[in-house]
Amino acid sequence: MALVDLAEMQNKCRAGQWSLADIDWDAPGRERVSAEQRERMRSFMGDLVWIESFGQYAFEAMAATTDDPALRAIYESFAVDELRHADAEQRLMARWGMIEPGRRPEPNPSARVAVEFLQRHGREIPFAVYAAILPMFEIALDGALLQFVTATVDDPVAHRVFEKVNRDEARHLAVDFHTLAMLGRESGFGALWTLAAALTRPSTLRMLALGYIPLLERAWTELRRMGVPATDLTACIRKFHNFGVRNPDVARHAIYRLIASHASAFSDPDNAYHWVAAALVWLTDVLAAVDSWTPAWAPVRVLPAAA
């Protein structure tokens, strides 16, 4: 596998930056989104804003823990991309009347746990774990959503936003798989020891059981409720899996192989995994109802309109 030229990628990151001010948020087209579509998309769009925030904090942690200055600069730019994506999707929600302008949607309990964990403990997660998880998120959720929105939402502003988001994600995925290949060449199955060490931390186990797994399950459920065919999500997951099939260096990365197995179970609507994940969704909802369980947490940063 040919690795990415990181110096050239840094130039692409600088050239590819865009601003919320580049979008005419008052342009015609919002009336083309029906009340039925708004109601069907409301919950997932809110979750997507927080999934972007999850990506933001994950990239910030990767930037802080890599020894490569070029990768550090690239991951810092990716964190800014994810923050911009969250803000743009929030603007779309306000444009469509799903939320009040200028306000973040309320996070679901799983998103709250996941984002709170990354804010407090993000740098405790090994770099190799992020390297395997993030491309799965970006291929599965962003890929399925972008296809769905382009095909079903007749708002030109949304099309323009997601076109820009898609270009950013293409850069992210190129670097994601570059990093996976590098780690596969260097560490092989030794990465599993890194993962095992991370899993001994109660905070990590809590985030997985009450944050990461139920967050994905909620997203899966909402995508299906919106009308996204299960075959579309399965096709996106297959791209993630096939990358390892085609690239031995990536396949050597043991955490990637573990995440790919999890992704395959996640994309199969008949897999018993969904029963377990649904139970964890129920548990987070029950725990969230207990006031003393939900700790205080810092709100995410929001880009100004002209940023």
Wavefront OBJ file of the C-alpha trace (Angstrom):
o trace
v 0.000 0.000 0.000
v 1.346 3.455 -0.918
v 1.405 5.724 2.112
v 0.158 9.304 2.068
v 2.614 12.141 1.484
v 2.006 13.973 4.745
v 3.497 17.263 3.568
v 1.169 17.259 0.568
v -1.748 16.303 2.826
v -1.003 19.277 5.076
v -1.286 21.521 2.035
v -4.600 19.869 1.102
v -5.882 20.417 4.643
v -5.043 24.115 4.481
v -6.528 24.494 1.002
v -9.649 22.538 1.903
v -10.738 24.664 4.847
v -14.154 26.264 4.536
v -16.295 28.496 6.671
v -19.879 28.496 7.872
v -19.998 31.968 6.353
v -19.485 30.379 2.913
v -23.041 29.026 3.122
v -26.127 31.170 2.530
v -28.233 29.727 5.321
v -31.248 31.789 4.265
v -31.210 30.620 0.644
v -34.439 29.140 -0.756
v -35.036 25.433 -0.332
v -35.937 24.887 3.302
v -39.590 24.637 2.278
v -38.722 21.533 0.269
v -38.146 19.611 3.515
v -41.553 18.341 4.544
v -42.867 18.169 8.088
v -42.707 14.379 7.836
v -39.038 14.495 6.813
v -38.218 16.918 9.623
v -39.785 14.649 12.211
v -38.132 11.551 10.764
v -34.655 13.139 10.671
v -34.765 15.205 13.864
v -33.401 12.613 16.276
v -30.628 11.342 14.026
v -29.494 14.829 13.025
v -29.181 15.667 16.724
v -27.184 12.485 17.306
v -24.998 13.285 14.294
v -24.015 16.641 15.785
v -22.693 14.803 18.851
v -21.035 12.059 16.812
v -19.095 14.837 15.054
v -18.121 16.142 18.494
v -16.955 12.632 19.392
v -14.725 12.756 16.310
v -13.467 16.217 17.235
v -12.255 15.133 20.666
v -10.827 11.885 19.317
v -8.741 13.748 16.726
v -7.605 16.212 19.392
v -6.417 13.261 21.496
v -4.599 11.753 18.506
v -2.894 15.069 17.797
v -1.790 15.299 21.423
v -0.357 11.779 21.563
v 1.428 11.345 18.210
v 5.177 11.920 17.990
v 4.982 12.885 14.310
v 4.720 16.688 13.927
v 3.148 16.400 10.464
v 0.462 14.022 11.726
v -0.094 16.289 14.725
v -0.832 19.258 12.464
v -3.099 17.146 10.247
v -5.084 15.760 13.184
v -5.463 19.247 14.646
v -6.987 20.364 11.332
v -9.263 17.305 11.361
v -10.518 18.243 14.827
v -11.437 21.689 13.466
v -13.189 19.973 10.527
v -15.313 17.877 12.881
v -16.252 20.909 14.968
v -17.273 22.727 11.788
v -19.332 19.722 10.680
v -21.182 19.714 14.005
v -21.868 23.433 13.734
v -23.024 23.131 10.113
v -25.388 20.280 10.964
v -26.708 22.310 13.876
v -27.371 25.153 11.429
v -29.258 22.765 9.149
v -31.388 21.630 12.077
v -32.207 25.266 12.872
v -32.912 25.975 9.188
v -35.406 23.115 9.120
v -37.093 24.162 12.360
v -35.833 21.226 14.406
v -34.133 23.348 17.087
v -33.877 26.972 18.101
v -31.141 28.921 16.248
v -27.842 29.075 18.130
v -28.556 26.110 20.405
v -27.014 22.648 20.398
v -29.487 19.758 20.329
v -29.713 17.902 23.619
v -27.342 14.893 23.589
v -28.817 11.465 24.137
v -27.463 9.682 27.248
v -24.966 7.596 25.267
v -23.554 10.628 23.450
v -23.277 12.441 26.779
v -21.242 9.582 28.279
v -18.982 9.270 25.227
v -18.240 12.990 24.824
v -17.815 13.522 28.557
v -15.331 10.640 28.643
v -13.262 12.058 25.793
v -13.225 15.489 27.399
v -11.888 14.068 30.650
v -9.954 10.954 29.672
v -9.450 11.142 25.900
v -5.666 11.046 26.076
v -5.745 7.842 28.105
v -7.036 5.909 25.081
v -4.147 4.501 23.012
v -3.505 6.128 19.657
v -3.909 2.743 17.935
v -7.477 2.374 19.231
v -8.575 5.715 17.788
v -6.851 4.833 14.518
v -9.104 1.792 14.118
v -12.388 3.237 15.410
v -12.547 6.574 13.588
v -12.506 5.293 9.989
v -15.324 2.878 10.816
v -17.431 5.770 12.125
v -16.653 7.907 9.104
v -17.323 5.218 6.509
v -20.419 3.731 8.123
v -22.329 6.696 9.494
v -21.203 9.603 7.338
v -21.233 7.448 4.209
v -24.739 6.112 4.778
v -26.085 9.518 5.799
v -24.561 11.398 2.867
v -26.060 8.933 0.404
v -29.448 9.213 2.070
v -29.533 13.019 2.302
v -28.380 13.469 -1.279
v -31.058 11.090 -2.516
v -34.031 12.164 -0.398
v -33.628 15.766 0.868
v -34.299 18.347 -1.824
v -32.670 21.297 -0.064
v -29.744 22.736 -2.062
v -28.202 24.175 1.106
v -28.032 20.703 2.664
v -26.482 19.361 -0.544
v -23.827 22.067 -0.457
v -23.049 21.445 3.215
v -22.705 17.701 2.810
v -20.649 18.083 -0.341
v -18.128 20.054 1.725
v -18.344 17.552 4.582
v -17.736 14.716 2.136
v -14.559 16.360 0.815
v -13.267 16.714 4.377
v -14.086 13.083 5.142
v -12.168 11.949 2.046
v -9.022 13.558 3.497
v -9.728 12.028 6.894
v -10.103 8.536 5.465
v -6.915 8.803 3.414
v -4.948 9.625 6.559
v -6.906 7.107 8.646
v -5.845 4.239 6.411
v -2.306 5.616 6.085
v -2.056 5.496 9.879
v -3.561 2.000 10.077
v -1.040 0.726 7.533
v 1.862 2.307 9.409
v 0.695 0.848 12.711
v 0.162 -2.556 11.091
v 3.721 -2.557 9.787
v 5.154 -1.537 13.138
v 3.109 -3.246 15.828
v 1.119 -6.198 14.537
v -0.607 -8.136 17.288
v 1.313 -6.235 19.931
v -1.442 -3.641 19.595
v -3.768 -6.040 21.401
v -1.705 -5.641 24.559
v -2.198 -1.904 24.236
v -5.940 -2.415 23.932
v -6.006 -4.845 26.869
v -4.232 -2.290 29.047
v -6.769 0.381 28.113
v -9.649 -1.959 28.932
v -8.438 -2.408 32.507
v -9.546 1.161 33.243
v -13.085 1.385 34.673
v -13.609 4.701 32.875
v -12.889 3.040 29.522
v -15.225 0.125 30.201
v -17.955 2.557 31.229
v -17.512 4.557 28.022
v -17.700 1.411 25.874
v -20.732 -0.071 27.630
v -22.696 3.134 28.199
v -21.271 5.391 25.475
v -19.688 3.905 22.347
v -21.765 0.736 21.833
v -25.210 2.224 22.613
v -24.303 5.397 20.663
v -23.747 3.276 17.560
v -26.925 1.316 18.241
v -28.973 4.513 18.538
v -27.496 5.749 15.246
v -28.320 2.416 13.576
v -31.899 2.545 14.846
v -32.385 6.140 13.711
v -30.909 5.468 10.277
v -33.360 2.621 9.821
v -36.249 4.742 11.121
v -35.323 7.485 8.634
v -35.632 4.966 5.834
v -31.963 4.290 5.110
v -31.865 0.717 3.715
v -29.855 -1.750 5.794
v -28.086 -2.715 2.555
v -26.629 0.805 2.264
v -25.124 0.619 5.739
v -23.862 -2.899 5.071
v -22.207 -1.699 1.853
v -20.418 1.082 3.756
v -19.206 -1.380 6.390
v -18.005 -3.698 3.637
v -15.737 -0.914 2.346
v -14.120 -0.722 5.787
v -13.713 -4.493 5.927
v -12.453 -4.839 2.347
v -9.746 -2.262 2.876
v -8.060 -4.698 5.229
v -8.605 -7.546 2.763
v -6.852 -5.593 0.012
v -4.079 -4.206 2.223
v -2.029 -6.677 4.281
v -0.436 -3.875 6.316
v -3.854 -2.759 7.547
v -4.931 -6.342 8.189
v -1.909 -6.814 10.486
v -3.301 -4.154 12.806
v -5.016 -6.361 15.383
v -7.321 -3.650 16.731
v -8.518 -2.913 13.184
v -9.411 -6.587 12.796
v -11.323 -6.514 16.067
v -13.220 -3.354 15.057
v -13.926 -4.807 11.604
v -15.483 -7.889 13.229
v -17.592 -5.666 15.454
v -18.626 -3.570 12.451
v -19.728 -6.672 10.552
v -21.974 -7.706 13.460
v -23.248 -4.130 13.756
v -24.234 -3.964 10.074
v -26.211 -7.233 10.176
v -29.776 -6.458 11.319
v -30.329 -10.101 12.302
v -27.180 -10.445 14.409
v -27.758 -11.150 18.113
v -25.310 -8.333 18.843
v -28.192 -5.866 18.391
v -30.066 -7.449 21.307
v -27.094 -6.762 23.588
v -26.594 -3.251 22.231
v -30.314 -2.463 22.589
v -30.140 -3.597 26.212
v -27.280 -1.153 26.788
v -29.344 1.633 25.205
v -32.151 0.814 27.645
v -29.668 0.790 30.548
v -28.242 4.205 29.686
v -31.761 5.615 29.487
v -32.603 4.195 32.910
v -29.389 5.486 34.467
v -29.828 8.898 32.869
v -33.139 9.192 34.694
v -31.253 9.088 38.001
v -30.153 12.668 38.637
v -27.143 11.727 40.714
v -25.784 9.518 37.903
v -25.350 12.261 35.305
v -22.293 14.335 36.281
v -21.614 17.921 35.278
v -19.693 18.224 32.045
v -18.250 21.027 29.944
v -20.172 22.086 26.821
v -18.427 21.626 23.488
v -16.883 24.602 21.766
v -18.955 26.127 18.962
v -17.453 27.955 16.001
v -18.748 31.481 15.380
v -20.741 31.949 12.195
v -17.902 33.654 10.373
v -15.188 31.202 11.427
l 1 2 3 4 5 6 7 8 9 10 11 12 13 14 15 16 17 18 19 20 21 22 23 24 25 26 27 28 29 30 31 32 33 34 35 36 37 38 39 40 41 42 43 44 45 46 47 48 49 50 51 52 53 54 55 56 57 58 59 60 61 62 63 64 65 66 67 68 69 70 71 72 73 74 75 76 77 78 79 80 81 82 83 84 85 86 87 88 89 90 91 92 93 94 95 96 97 98 99 100 101 102 103 104 105 106 107 108 109 110 111 112 113 114 115 116 117 118 119 120 121 122 123 124 125 126 127 128 129 130 131 132 133 134 135 136 137 138 139 140 141 142 143 144 145 146 147 148 149 150 151 152 153 154 155 156 157 158 159 160 161 162 163 164 165 166 167 168 169 170 171 172 173 174 175 176 177 178 179 180 181 182 183 184 185 186 187 188 189 190 191 192 193 194 195 196 197 198 199 200 201 202 203 204 205 206 207 208 209 210 211 212 213 214 215 216 217 218 219 220 221 222 223 224 225 226 227 228 229 230 231 232 233 234 235 236 237 238 239 240 241 242 243 244 245 246 247 248 249 250 251 252 253 254 255 256 257 258 259 260 261 262 263 264 265 266 267 268 269 270 271 272 273 274 275 276 277 278 279 280 281 282 283 284 285 286 287 288 289 290 291 292 293 294 295 296 297 298 299 300 301 302 303 304 305 306 307
